[in-house]
Amino acid sequence: QAEEELKEACARQALQLQEMGRRERLLTADVGRAKEQLESFKTQVMRVCSPAAAGVAGKAVTEQQVIEKVRQISDKNQQSHEREKRLQEELSSRLSKEKEVSANVEVFKKSLQELQ
């Protein structure tokens, strides 16, 4: 009876090992697909960010290149927002001055009419 139980335990372990091997193969295939998708994504990002740098001489785009390019774009975007804000403030200031000048012109016109 002990020998029979040992055979059954060995058979269960063999099945478990087969299942673990199958799962390992699936995970390995998933990791391979994920790597391919990452490379494709990096190339797409670089193609959008800097067409000349994407896929130069068939070389793979490094993560550092993608990060640097995204950082550059982010910095340019921030600078554009700051410039837009400054221009809005300048425009607002000029409009206020224009209103003030217009009001002064109206006062001047009224004073001139009263003098006549």
PASEZA-473064 format. One record per residue: residue number from 1; residue in one letter; x, y, z of N, C-alpha, C in turn. Coordinates in steps of 0.05 Angstrom, whole numbers, plus 5000, padded with zeros to 4 digits. Layout:
N
     i   aa     nu     nv     nw    cau    cav    caw     cu     cv     cw
   NUM    A      X      Y      Z      X      Y      Z      X      Y      Z
...
This chain:
116
     i   aa     nu     nv     nw    cau    cav    caw     cu     cv     cw
     1    Q   5017   4976   5000   5000   5000   5000   5018   5025   5000
     2    A   5039   5025   5015   5057   5048   5016   5070   5053   4989
     3    E   5076   5031   4975   5088   5033   4948   5068   5046   4929
     4    E   5043   5038   4931   5022   5049   4914   5018   5079   4919
     5    E   5018   5087   4945   5015   5115   4952   5039   5131   4941
     6    L   5063   5119   4943   5087   5132   4933   5085   5136   4902
     7    K   5075   5116   4888   5072   5118   4859   5052   5140   4852
     8    E   5030   5142   4868   5010   5162   4863   5021   5190   4868
     9    A   5037   5193   4889   5049   5219   4896   5069   5227   4874
    10    C   5084   5208   4864   5103   5213   4842   5088   5222   4817
    11    A   5066   5208   4811   5050   5215   4788   5038   5244   4791
    12    R   5029   5250   4815   5018   5278   4819   5041   5298   4816
    13    Q   5064   5292   4826   5086   5311   4823   5095   5314   4794
    14    A   5094   5292   4779   5101   5293   4751   5081   5311   4736
    15    L   5055   5309   4743   5035   5326   4731   5039   5355   4739
    16    Q   5046   5359   4764   5051   5387   4773   5075   5399   4758
    17    L   5096   5383   4755   5119   5392   4740   5113   5398   4711
    18    Q   5096   5382   4699   5088   5387   4671   5072   5413   4670
    19    E   5054   5417   4689   5038   5442   4690   5056   5466   4694
    20    M   5075   5464   4712   5094   5486   4716   5110   5492   4691
    21    G   5118   5471   4677   5133   5475   4652   5116   5489   4631
    22    R   5091   5481   4629   5072   5494   4610   5069   5523   4617
    23    R   5065   5529   4643   5062   5557   4652   5087   5573   4646
    24    E   5110   5561   4651   5135   5575   4646   5138   5582   4616
    25    R   5131   5563   4599   5132   5569   4570   5113   5591   4562
    26    L   5089   5591   4574   5069   5613   4568   5080   5640   4578
    27    L   5091   5640   4602   5102   5665   4612   5126   5675   4595
    28    T   5143   5657   4587   5165   5664   4570   5155   5676   4544
    29    A   5135   5665   4532   5123   5675   4508   5111   5703   4513
    30    D   5098   5706   4535   5086   5732   4542   5108   5754   4545
    31    V   5129   5746   4559   5152   5765   4562   5163   5773   4535
    32    G   5166   5754   4517   5176   5760   4490   5158   5779   4476
    33    R   5132   5774   4477   5113   5792   4464   5114   5820   4476
    34    A   5116   5822   4503   5118   5847   4516   5143   5863   4508
    35    K   5165   5849   4505   5190   5862   4496   5186   5873   4468
    36    E   5174   5857   4450   5169   5866   4423   5151   5891   4423
    37    Q   5130   5891   4439   5112   5913   4441   5126   5938   4451
    38    L   5144   5935   4471   5159   5957   4482   5177   5969   4460
    39    E   5191   5953   4446   5208   5963   4424   5192   5977   4403
    40    S   5169   5966   4396   5152   5979   4377   5142   6006   4387
    41    F   5134   6007   4412   5125   6032   4424   5147   6053   4425
    42    K   5171   6045   4433   5193   6064   4434   5199   6075   4406
    43    T   5199   6058   4387   5204   6067   4359   5182   6086   4350
    44    Q   5157   6080   4357   5135   6098   4349   5138   6125   4363
    45    V   5145   6125   4388   5148   6150   4403   5171   6166   4390
    46    M   5193   6154   4384   5215   6168   4371   5208   6177   4343
    47    R   5192   6162   4329   5184   6170   4302   5167   6195   4303
    48    V   5150   6196   4323   5133   6220   4327   5149   6243   4337
    49    C   5166   6238   4357   5182   6260   4369   5204   6270   4351
    50    S   5218   6252   4338   5241   6259   4322   5244   6239   4300
    51    P   5231   6244   4277   5232   6225   4255   5260   6218   4246
    52    A   5279   6237   4248   5306   6231   4239   5320   6212   4257
    53    A   5313   6212   4283   5327   6195   4302   5315   6167   4304
    54    A   5291   6163   4294   5278   6137   4296   5290   6117   4277
    55    G   5299   6095   4288   5308   6073   4272   5333   6079   4255
    56    V   5351   6095   4265   5375   6102   4250   5392   6077   4245
    57    A   5396   6072   4219   5413   6049   4211   5403   6023   4224
    58    G   5377   6021   4228   5365   5996   4239   5371   5991   4268
    59    K   5383   6011   4282   5389   6007   4311   5364   6010   4327
    60    A   5363   5995   4349   5340   5997   4367   5341   6024   4382
    61    V   5319   6036   4387   5318   6060   4402   5320   6053   4432
    62    T   5338   6068   4446   5341   6062   4474   5319   6076   4490
    63    E   5314   6065   4514   5295   6078   4532   5304   6106   4540
    64    Q   5330   6109   4543   5341   6135   4550   5336   6156   4528
    65    Q   5338   6147   4503   5332   6166   4481   5303   6174   4482
    66    V   5285   6155   4487   5256   6162   4488   5251   6181   4511
    67    I   5263   6175   4534   5259   6192   4558   5269   6220   4553
    68    E   5293   6222   4541   5304   6248   4535   5287   6264   4516
    69    K   5277   6251   4495   5261   6264   4475   5235   6274   4488
    70    V   5222   6257   4504   5197   6265   4517   5203   6288   4537
    71    R   5225   6287   4550   5233   6309   4568   5236   6336   4553
    72    Q   5250   6334   4529   5253   6358   4513   5226   6369   4504
    73    I   5209   6352   4496   5182   6361   4487   5167   6374   4510
    74    S   5169   6361   4534   5156   6372   4557   5167   6400   4564
    75    D   5194   6403   4563   5206   6429   4569   5196   6450   4549
    76    K   5196   6443   4524   5186   6462   4503   5157   6470   4508
    77    N   5141   6450   4516   5113   6455   4522   5111   6474   4546
    78    Q   5127   6470   4566   5126   6487   4590   5134   6516   4582
    79    Q   5155   6518   4566   5164   6544   4557   5143   6558   4541
    80    S   5129   6543   4524   5107   6555   4508   5085   6565   4526
    81    H   5078   6550   4547   5057   6558   4565   5065   6584   4580
    82    E   5090   6585   4588   5100   6609   4603   5100   6633   4584
    83    R   5108   6629   4559   5108   6651   4540   5079   6661   4534
    84    E   5061   6641   4531   5033   6648   4527   5022   6664   4550
    85    K   5029   6656   4575   5020   6671   4599   5031   6699   4599
    86    R   5057   6703   4592   5068   6730   4591   5054   6747   4570
    87    L   5049   6735   4547   5036   6750   4525   5007   6758   4533
    88    Q   4993   6739   4547   4966   6746   4557   4967   6769   4577
    89    E   4987   6768   4595   4990   6790   4614   4996   6817   4600
    90    E   5013   6816   4580   5020   6840   4565   4996   6850   4550
    91    L   4981   6832   4538   4957   6840   4523   4937   6853   4542
    92    S   4933   6841   4565   4914   6851   4585   4923   6879   4594
    93    S   4949   6883   4598   4960   6909   4606   4955   6930   4584
    94    R   4960   6922   4560   4956   6941   4537   4926   6948   4534
    95    L   4909   6929   4538   4880   6935   4536   4872   6954   4558
    96    S   4882   6950   4582   4876   6968   4604   4885   6997   4598
    97    K   4909   6999   4587   4920   7025   4580   4903   7038   4558
    98    E   4895   7021   4539   4878   7031   4517   4852   7042   4527
    99    K   4840   7027   4546   4815   7037   4558   4819   7063   4573
   100    E   4841   7065   4587   4847   7089   4602   4850   7113   4582
   101    V   4865   7108   4561   4869   7129   4541   4843   7137   4528
   102    S   4826   7117   4522   4800   7123   4510   4783   7140   4529
   103    A   4784   7133   4554   4768   7148   4574   4779   7177   4576
   104    N   4805   7180   4575   4817   7207   4576   4810   7223   4551
   105    V   4809   7210   4528   4801   7223   4503   4773   7233   4505
   106    E   4755   7216   4517   4727   7224   4520   4725   7248   4538
   107    V   4740   7248   4560   4739   7271   4579   4750   7296   4564
   108    F   4771   7292   4549   4782   7315   4534   4762   7326   4514
   109    K   4748   7307   4500   4728   7316   4480   4705   7332   4494
   110    K   4696   7322   4517   4675   7336   4531   4684   7364   4540
   111    S   4709   7365   4550   4720   7390   4559   4722   7410   4535
   112    L   4731   7399   4513   4733   7416   4489   4707   7426   4480
   113    Q   4686   7409   4480   4659   7417   4472   4648   7439   4491
   114    E   4654   7436   4517   4645   7455   4536   4658   7483   4532
   115    L   4683   7482   4524   4698   7506   4519   4687   7521   4494
   116    Q   4677   7505   4475   4667   7517   4450   4640   7528   4456
